[in-house]
Amino acid sequence: MNEYFLLLTIGAAFLITVLASPIFIPFLQRLKFGQSIRPEGPKSHIKKTGTPTMGGIVIILSVVITALFMISRVIGNPFTVETGLILLVFVGYGLLGFIDDFIKVVLKRNLGLTSKQKLIGQFGIAAIFYLVLRTQDMTTALAIPGTTFELELGLLYPILIIVMMVGSSNAVNLTDGLDGLVSGNAVIAFGAFAILAWSVAPQLEVAVFSIAIVGALLGFLMFNAYPAKVFMGDTGSLALGGALAAIAIILQLEILLIIIGGVFVMETLSVMIQVVSFKLRGKRVFLMSPLHHHFELKGWSEWRVVMTFWLMGFALAILGLYLEVWL
């Protein structure tokens, strides 16, 4: 497989998304699948009320169609264990997000699934992922980026996998608060892992799946960049977060997920710090969490916040690639 095949994969996923979105967005509008905005959020977001959500459906369909077709062209059989595992997580978490979105938008219950219900679904999918993964020739050691050292986890490894998958899906979901913020940073993160899967591992089907996600997200950005005409919803963000963790685990580059997905990590930490500080001290560290809202309330424009976070994501992806490929 050469660079031209990867470009073809990006182009196919991009084209499917760009062609499908103008059809799907009016359909969502007719069904009144509009976003509800939390009253405690930044006042500038009130104008987003009613913007169609659940656009993650287009992303998922585009990626699945493109990835399966292209993988079949590369290795003949699109249903390898690696492909099946990524599909399980990507579609499974996407379905969980769809149910959450459906409850919020259609049933008008603004909180969607309860935290307990969502966690049960996330843990269940992660557990199935591990049970399938353990049937393969896998190591329970963590590779330390930039070194030749490995940290053997043994029985702690399945716990790490489950924490990674649940944590990553929720981290991406928390980051999805500004137009194009998740889409752009996910393009960067999946692009970095596509390079690693293609040049370092190598895992060709993982590279194709990753690059198909990049293409679909670039197409989605045409409609999701500020001012957004559609949001991906939990349908998209949970699917992307779960898939990102699954790819890192399959490539045995678990620690690199923290670096390459550093923006998602920072967003999650900001929420945790805010909650702990308020409970222990009665004071907030940030004007509002997740972190992107803090900068909005500091007076930054939405586009400035998004561009800054994209640049941070790009710098962290370059750092991850440097540690793994060039160091």
PyMOL commands that set and color helices and strands:
alter all, ss='L'
color gray80, all
select helices_A, chain A and resi 3-30+43-48+56-75+81-105+115-133+154-175+181-199+204-224+233-250+254-260+262-281+291-297+302-326
alter helices_A, ss='H'
color red, helices_A
select strands_A, chain A and resi 141-143+150-152
alter strands_A, ss='S'
color yellow, strands_A
deselect
rebuild
show_as cartoon
